[in-house]
Amino acid sequence: MSDHRHRFLQLALTADALRFGQFTLKSGRLSPYFFNAGRFDSGVRMVQLAACYADAVEATGLKFDVVFGPAYKGIPLATATACEFAQRGRDLPLSFNRKEAKAHGEGGNLIGADMNGKRVLIVDDVITAGTAIREALGIIKGAGGTPAGIVVALDRQEIASETDRRSAAQSVAEEAGIPVVAVATLADLLDFASGNPELVGYRQPLEDYRSRYGTRPTR
């Protein structure tokens, strides 16, 4: 497992963003783990998280000009990631959207850098059903930008349904024709649990869950 994947999973565990047990998801599935990016709730944690995002993006060699954060969780994630790239010597323009268009002041539903004619990297926490990401893709295209890729924290690598054996990330990637980069995946989580004495007891429930709902890895 690459260093940024291990650092991310350890950070998520320490921040209680990654929890193990029994959790009912929006899909109704009973999951042995749960991820909540909202628990990266301090300056230090966000700095460490952004470094993992930047490392994951740099490892792909993805070319982009602007960073975009979909409302709401994507906004601080994209902002922190842009700050991390600035620390590395690359000052990237940053843009994000509002959920509701503003009728006064500058108006509209976009804030930040102009995306017209630019290659845009979308930064978000996860892709669940893909609805928010598809909305972001439409916003970027509407502003004249070209979606270049998507980076998320965790890819659960599970099928959308019994009739669609693709994951939400695979579905979005195929539809949009762009890569979806994950800082870590369920496969990485399994490796991480195997190497951690405190988590090794959760490996079998994770394996069982993947056997039932898993899809082929995207990397």
N, C-alpha and C positions, 0 to 999 in steps of 0.2 A: 504494500500500500504506500502511495506517495506521501511525502511529509505533510502537505497541506490537508490531505484527507484525514490523516491521523490527528493533526492539530485541531481541525474543525470538530471532529467527533469528541475529542477530549474536552474542548471548550464548551460544546453543547451539553455534555454530561455535567461539567462543573457548574454551569449556569442554570442547570435544571431545565434547559430547553429540550433536552432529550430524556424521556422518562420511559421506564419499563413497568409492565403490569398488564392490565386489561383495560382497553379503551374502546369505546364505541365511536366509530368515525361517522361522518355525515352520510357516507354510503351505506351505513348500517352494519358494516363489517366490524368484527371484534378483533382489534389489533393488539399484539403484544408490546407495542411501543408507540410513542406519541412524540411529535416534534412541534415545538412552538417557538418561532423566532422572536416573539415578543419578550422572551426571557433574556435576550441580549440587551439588558436594560441599564447599562452603565457606559461611561466613556471608554474605559479600558476594554470592556468586552467588545464594544463596537469596533475599536481599533484592531483588536485581534481578529475579529470576524472579517473585517474588510481586507486584511492581509491574506486570509484564506481565499476569499473571492478573487482577489487580484492574481494570486498564484495560480488558481484554477484557470482563469482566463488566459494568462500568459503562457501556460503550458500547452494551450491549443493553437497558439499563433494567430488567433482571430484578429482580423483587421476591422477597426471601427474608429469613428471620429467623435461621437457623442455618447454620453451615458444617460439612460432614461429610467426613471423609477415610477412604476405604476402606483397610484394611490391604493391603499395607504402604506402598507408595510414596505413596499418597494421604495418609497421616498427616502427614509433614513438609510436603507441599505445602499441605494445608488449614491447618495450623498457621501456616505462613509467610504465607499469604493472609489469614488472620484478623488476624495482626499488622500486615500492610500496611493493612488497612481501619481498624484501631485508630489507626494513624498518621494516617489521613485523617479521624479524628474519629468513626468508627463502631465501637463496641466490640461485636463479634458473638460470641454463644455458639459454642462449638466442641465437636464430638463426633466420635468415631471408634470403630472396632470392633477386637476381637481376632479372630484366626483360629480360636482355640479358646476356648470358654467357660471362665471361671475358677470353680473350685468353692469357693474360700476367699476371705476378705476381703470386698470388695464384691460378688464373684461376677459371673456373667453374661459377656456378650461385648461390652458397650458401656461406653465410658469418656467422661466429659465431660458436656456439657449435655443436659438433658432435651429431647427433640424432640417430645413430645406436643403436638398442636395447632399445631405450627410448620411454616412453609414452609422446606424444607431444600435448600441448594445443595451438590451433590456435587462435590468437587475431586479430580481424578486426573491421571495423566500422559497416557495414551492409552486409546483403546477399540480393542482388537484383535479378539477374538471377541465381546466384550460380556458374558462370563460373570461377571466380577468386578462390573461395574456392575449387572447384574441382581440379583446377590446383595445389593449395597448398597441397591438400591431396595426389596427385600423386608425388609431389616433396618429401614430407615426407616419403612416402613408398619407393620411389626410393633411399632415403638415409638410409634405414634400420630402420626407425622409425615407431611407431605405433600411428596413430591419436587417441587421447583420448577424445577430445571434441573441441568445437568451442565456443568462446564467442564473441558476438557482442554488440554494443551499443544499437541499436534499432531494434526491430522486428516489421515491419509494419503489420504483420498478414493479408496479403491480398493474394488472389488466384493468381497463376501464369497465368492462362488463364481460359476461359470458359470451356475448355475441361479438364483442370487439376485443380481441386478445392483445391489442396494443396498450401501452401505458399512455397516460395523458401527455407525457413529454414526447413520446414517439409520435403520437397523433399530431401534436402541434408542429413538431419538426418536419414531418412529412407534408403537412398542409401548407406550411409557410416556406418550405424549402431552405431552412436555415438551421444551424446546429443549436441544440440545447445542451449546455454545459452544466454539470452538477458538481458542486464542491465535493460531495460524497453521495454514495448510493446505498441501497439496501445491501448489496454485495459487500461493500466496504464495512458496513455496520456489522455484518456477520463475522468478517475477519477481525474487526475491532473487539467484538464480544469474546471471540475465541482466545485473544491474547490478554484479556483482562480477567484476573481471578474473581473479581466481584461481579462480573457480568456473564461468566461462562455458563451459568445456570439458565440464562435467557436464550442461549443459542438454539436449543431445540425448538422452543416456541417460535422463534424467528424462522427457522428452517421449515417448520410446519406451515407457517403463514405464507412463506414464499412458494412452497409446493402447491398450495391451494390457489393463491392469487398472483403469483409472480409471473413476470414476462421475461423475455430474453433481455440481457443487459444491453444498454445502448452504447457502451464504450468499448 
